[in-house]
């Protein structure tokens, strides 16, 4: 090597090294940025390591020092497989030459590169790994050969420049997120030989306007076309025995089940006569619809059917429907004991009507204009995600009939400040209070009763919330033992108190250069520390805690 100029990406004369098991492969990097791989057989995978300190994934390529200068890759004859992560995040890679000897391309092999223009996958390639071309944003055309039988999950995830897609004639399955956010796709033709389209396959491909479903498709997962905001119509081959389309809407063959309304549909929509079932995500993200009328024959509505219908001001139900009713634009069961869906356009303060016993999953999800909610004592069950993404919600009062606050109930309610509930609540499920602005919980029971509540993990906000109990006893956000006769507790304001007698357990590895701390309170926000008299080994504790607190931006600790 006679010259290495990393700033300009110019790397002197040829560099050549062997790699892989038994050094069976060699790589050569040449002036101008061409990386050539030679050998026979399958290239080894580039293994992923995890840095526990930073939480980042680490990869080491044999040519790691020159990775960012690679502009072209040449795979020579004899190579049969391209390993996982082989060229992952090679940020300046624009071209790749792959011979007919290659039959497999590993997971994320070319992900997050600048491969550009037309990509043709040869007939010889029979296996494509997950995310093989993930985030190759400058690809404009993909043509698949006859060797592939499946398009794997995330294969062309976020290839936002992709305009033209030709699915190979032997492909039967399109994987999850395979074409997620491929914004430049305007039409997709699903051939007759494809049988399965998995969930989120074309999610948020916002330029997609039309989809043609071939005769052989027998399984389309819910939300396969979620968030395709420009999508105006589905068409289905008349020979298809599973699906049909009417006025651009996708149904089952006998038109009794409404599967997907295209997100680009606008105005008022009435469920056609004959439909009995509205499936999961059927109207998800149909943000241009302003009202939806449930026809008399509908007997089943999935709780997630109307998620993201941001412009819907009211739901209506035709007279004679024996299962559903609507009051003030809100969808209820016929007896009005179950609140199924509140229109996302609802604003201000809301009190759940008297007599309601159940709030369904997602019932208020995304109601960004709601500012407060009062749940009366008649309610005994609240569904998952019930108030998720209610970003203007500031207060919530939960009545005495509720025993469980379900998963994601108030998740992402970013302005939620206070919640009130009583000792009837015995279980707070995972993520019930996560990513909120919660500062206070007004609890109608005693501190001892609060201690008996089962609180699942991932309630990120609770450790720093002030809990107001009926007996005014302070409740620590966390506590435990840290010695044979020592305990620790963390107050809601972030004060860590260590009390008892004797030495603390060793919670740090101390060297001349650093201290590596694995303390019981590592995952909490500690703002100050109080070590009570009786605790011994203070010099060791002070050194350990000073290091720990400096990592949190604090200067020192006084004992």
N, C-alpha and C positions, 0 to 999 in steps of 0.2 A: 504494500500500500504506500503510495508516494504522496497522497494528499487526501485529507478529509476536511471538508468545509461544511459543517452541519447546518449553518445558517442558510446556505443557498441550496442545500440538498444535492451537492455535487461531490462525488466520491471517488476521484482519482482512477486508478487502474483496477484490473480485475481482482476480486477477492473470491477465494474458493475454499470450502470446508465440507467435511463429511458430517452426517448426522443420522439419527435413527438407530434401531437395534442392529448391532454389528456394523455400524457405520455403512449401511447398505445404500444410503442416499447421499447425494452431494448437492450443494447449492452454490451458485455463482452469482455474484453481484457485479455488474459492469457499469462503467461510466455511461451516464445517460439514464440510469435508473431501472435497468432490466434485471429482474431476478429470475434465474433459470434453475429449475429443479430436475435432477437426473436420478436414475436408478430403476429398480424394478419392484413391483408389488405395491402395497398400500402405504402411503405416507403415514408416519405416526401422527396421532393427535397431539395438539399443543394443549397441555394440561392446564387447568385453571386452579390457581391457588387463591386462598382467601386471607387477606391481611386483617387480623382481628383488631388492630389499632385503628385503622382508617375505615374498615368496613368495605374496602374495595377489592375487586378481583384483580389478580396479577397473572399475567402471561409472560412467558419467556420464549422467544423464538430464537433459533440458532443464529439468525441474522438480525437480532434485536437492535443492535447499534445502528443498522442501516434501514430499519423498517420504514421510517417516514420519508425516505428517499426513493422508495419503490414506486415506480410509475407503470411498470408492465411486468406481468408474470408469464413465463413460458414453462409449461409442463411438458417434458419430453416423453417420447414414446417409451413404453415400458412401465410407466406409472399407472397403476390400476385404480387407486383410490386417493382422493384428496382429503387429508385429515381434518378433524374438527378444529375450528379456529385457526386454520392454516394461515389465512391472510386477514384475519379479523382486525378491524380498526387500522388497517394500512391506509392512512387517511388520504394519501395521494395516488393510490392505485387506480388507474383508468382503464387498463386493457388486460385481458387474460387470454392465453392461447392454450386450449386443452385438447389433447390428442384423443383419437378413438379408442385407445387402450383404457381410458378412464371409464369405470363403470359406477363409481360412487363419489358423491361430493358430501363431505361431512357437515355436521351442525355448525352453523355460523361461519362456514369456511371463508366466505367473501363478505360477511356482514360489515356494515358501516365503512364501506369503501366508496370510491368515486367511479366505479365501473359505469361506463356511459354507453348510450346508444342502444343497439340491438343485441339481445342475448338469445342465442340458439342453443338449446340443450340437446345434444346429439342422441340418436337412437340407441347408442351404446350405454348411456347412463340409465341405470335401473333403480338407483337409490339416491334420494336427495334428503339430507339431514334437516332437522328443525332449524329454521331461521337461516338457511344457507345463503340467501341474498337479502337478509333483513337490512332495511334502511340503506339500500343502494339507490339513493334518491335521484340519480342521473340516468338510470335505465329508462328507456322510452318504449321498448318493445320486447316481449318475451314469447318465444316459440318453443314448445316442448316436443321432444321426439317420442318415438313409439315405445321406448324402454320403460318409461315411468308409469306406474300404476296408481300412484298417490301423490298429491301435492301436500307436503307436510305442514304442520303448524308453523306459522310465522314465516313461511318460505319467502314471501315477498312483502313482508310487513313494512309499512311506511315507505314503500317505493313510490313516493309521491309524484314522480315524473312519468310513471308508467302510463302509456296511452293505448297500446295495442296488446292484446292477450290472445294467444292461440293455445288452447288446452290440448295436450297430447291425446291421441286416439285410443289409448289404453288406460287412461286415467279414470278411476272409478270414485275417488274420494278427494274432496277439497277440505283441507284441515282448518283448525281453529286459527283465526287471525291471519290466514294465508295471504290475504290482500287488504289487510287493515290500512286505512288511510292512503289508499292509492287514488289520490284526488283527481288525476288526469284521465282515469278510465271513465268513459261516458256510456259505453254499452258493454254488457257481458253476455256472451252466448254460451250457455251451459250445454255441452253436447249430449247426445242420447246415451252415450256409454257411461256417463257419470251417474252414480246412484246415490251418493251421500254428500251433502253440504253441511259441514259442522258449524257450530255456533261462532258468531262473530267473524265469519269467513271474509266478508266484505265490509266490516264495520267502519263507519265514518269515512267511507270513500265518497267524499262530498260532491264530486263531479258526476257521479253515476246517475244516468237518467232513465235507463231501461235495462231490463233483465229478461232474457229468453230462457225458459226452462225446458230441457229436452225430454224426450219420451221415457227415458229410463230412470229419471230421478225419483227416488222413493222415500228419501229422508232429507228434510230440510229442518235443521235445528232452529229453535227459537233464537231470535236476535241475530240471525245470519247477516241481515242487511240493516242492522241497527244504526241509526244516525246518518244514513245516506240521504242528506237533506234535499238533494235535487231529484231524487228518484220519483218518477211519475207513474211508471207502469211496470207490471209483470205480464208476460205472455207465457202460455204453457202449450206445448205440443198437444194436439187433441188426442194423440195416442197414449199420452201419459195416463196411467191407471190410478195414480195417487192424488194428483193435484189438478186444479183448474184455475183459470183467472177470468174475472168478470169486471169490466170497467177498470182494469189495471190492478185490481185487488186480488191477492192470492188466497185461494180457498182449498179445502180438500175436494176430492173428486165430485162428491154429491152435493157440494155447496152448503153443507150444514155447519162447517167449522171455518171461521174466519181466522186465517193464519197470519197474514201480514198486509197491513195497509201501507202503501208506499209513503215515505216521509214527506214527499213533495206535495201531497194532496192538501188542498186548502178549503176554507169555508166550512159549511155545515155538512155533516155526514150522518146518514141514517143507515143503520144495519139492515140489510135486505131481509125481507120475509123469507122464512125457511131456515135461516141461520139459528142454531141452538147454542153454539159454543164460541166464545171469544178467547183465543189462546194467549199464552204467555208472550208479552211483548208485542201483541198484535198491532197496537197503535203507538208503540214506544217512539218517542222523539218526533211525533207528528206535530211539529211546533206551529204549523200554519192552520190547523183545524181550529175553529172557533166554538163549535158545539158538536156533541155526539148524541144521537138518539138511539136508545136501545129498543129494538122492535119487540113485538108481543111474544114472539116465540123463543127468545133467548132465555136459556135456563142456567147457563154457566159462564161466568166471567172470571178470568184469572186475575189475582190481585195485582199483577205486574202489567196488565194489558195496556194501561193508559199512562205509564211512566213517561215523564218528559213532554206531555202535551201542554206546552207553556201558554198557549193562547186560548185554551178551552175555558170559557167563562161559565158554562153550565152543561150538566148532563140531563137528558130528558129520557123518560120511559113511556112507551106507548101504553094507553089504557088496555087493560086486559092481560098484561104480563103478570103471571102468577108468582114470579120469583123476585122481581125487583120493583123499586119505586124511586122517585126523586122528589126531594123537597129543597126549595131554594137553590136548585142547581146541583145539589149533592146527591150522590148515588147511594141508596140504602137497599137493604133487603126489603122484601114486601112488608114485613111486620115492623120495619124501621128499628129493629133491635141491633142490626149490624150496619155500621157505617163503613161502606166499601171504598168510596173514592170522593175526595173533595176536589173540585176543580182547582188547578194550579193558580188560576187568577184570583182566588179568594184573598182578601186583604184585611188588615186590622185585627181586632180581638175576636176570639172565637170560643164559644162555650159549647161543648158537645151536648146535643139535645137530651132532655130527660127521657129515660126509657132505653137509651142505647146501652147494650151490654158488651158489645165487641167492636173494637176498632181494628179493621183488617190490616194486613201487611201493606205497606206503601200508601196508606190512606191519605196522608198529607204530604208525602214526599215531594220535595221541590216547590212547595207553596211559599215562594220567596217573599210574599207580601204579608204573611201572618206575623203579628207582633206579640201576641200572647195566646195561650190556650188553657182552658179550664176543663178538666175531665171530672165529671160528677161521679158520686159514689156508686151509681148504678153500673158503671163500667167495670167489668171483672177481667177483661183480657185486652191487651194491646198487642198488635202484630209487629213483626220485625220491620225495621226501616220506616216505622209509622210517621215520624217527623223528620226524617233525614233531609238534609239540604234545605231546611227552612231558615234561610240565612238572615232574616229580619226578626226571628223569634227571640224575645228577650226574657220572657218568664213562662213557666209552665207549672200548673197546679194539678196534682194527681190525686184522685179521690180514694176513699178508704176501701173500695172494692178491689183494687189492683194489688196483686201479690208479687208480680214479677215485672221488672222493666226489661224489655227484650233487647236482643242484639241490634245494634245500630239505631236504637229508638230515636236518639237525639244527635246522632253522629253528624258532624259537619254543620251544626247549627252555630255558625261562627260568632253570633252576637248573643247567644244564650248566656244570661248572667245568673239567674236563680231558678231553682226547682224546689217545689214543696211537695212532700209526701209524708205519710204516717207509718206507724209500725206494722201495718198490714203488708208492706213490701218486705219480702224475705230473700229476694234474689235479684241481683243486678247482673245482667248477662254481658258477655264480652262486647266491647265497643259501644255499649249503650251511651256512654259519655266520652266520646273521643273527638278531638278536633273542634271543640266548642270554646266559647269564651267564659265558661262557667266559673263563678267566684264563690257562690254561696248555695248551700243546700239547707233548707229549713225542714228539719226532721221532727215529726210529732212524737217520737218515742224518746227513751232515755239513751244515754251513752252506752249502757250495757246492752240494750236492745240493738243499737246500731252495730255493736261488735258481733252480733249473731247473724247479721245479714251475709249471705253468700255473695261475694263480689268476685266475678270472674276477671281474668287477666285482660289486658288491652284497654282498660278504662283509663286512658292516659291522663285525663284531667282531674280525676278524683284525689290523687295525693296532695294537690295544692289548693283544694277547695276548702273553704271554711264550713265546718259542719255545725249547725246550731241545733242543739238538742233541748228537750223539755226540761232537763235538770242542769243545763248550762255547764256540763263537764267537758273540758277540752279533749278532743279525740285526736290522737296522733295519726299522721298519714301513713306511717309504717313503724314497725318495731320488731325486735328480735333479741337474740343473745349474741354476745361477742366475747365471752369468757365463761369460766366455770361458774362464777358468781356475779357476772356482769350482764347488764341488759342495755340496749340502745333503743331510743325512740326519736322519731323525726316529727316535729310539729308541722302544722299546716303552713306556717310562715317560713319553714326551712331551717329551724333550729334543731341541730342534732345533739341530743343529750345522752351521755354515757354515765351510768350510775352503778353502784355496787362496790364490791371489794375484790382486790387481787389484780392479777395481770390480764390484759386482753389477749385473746388468741392472736397469733401472727396472721396478719392479713396483707402483708407486703413482703416482697423480696427486695432487700436493700443492698445495693452495690455502691462502689465509690462514685459511680457516674450517674446513677438513676435509682428510682424507686418504682417498682411495678406493683400497683395496688389492685387487689381483688377483695374489696371490703363488702360487707353485707348491704351497705347503703349506696353502692356504686351507681345504681340506676335511678337514684332520686336527686332532686335539686337541693343541695346543701348550701345554705347561705352563711351559717355560723355554727360554732361548736361549743358546747358546755361539757366539761369533764368534771364530775363532782368528786369531792374528797373521798378517799378510800380506794380510788383507782390507782394502781401502781404501774411502774414502768413508764413514767410520763415522758422521759426524754425520747424513748422509742416512739411513743404515740405522737408527740409533738412533731418529730421529724417526718413521720409517715403522713400525718394529716396536713402539715404545711405543704408537702408535695401534692397531695390530693386536691387541696383547695386552690393551689396555684393553677392546677389544670382547669379549674372552674373560674379563673380570673380573679381570685382573692390573693391577698398579699401575705397574711400571717395568721397565726392562732395564738391566743393567750391562754395559758393554763393557770 
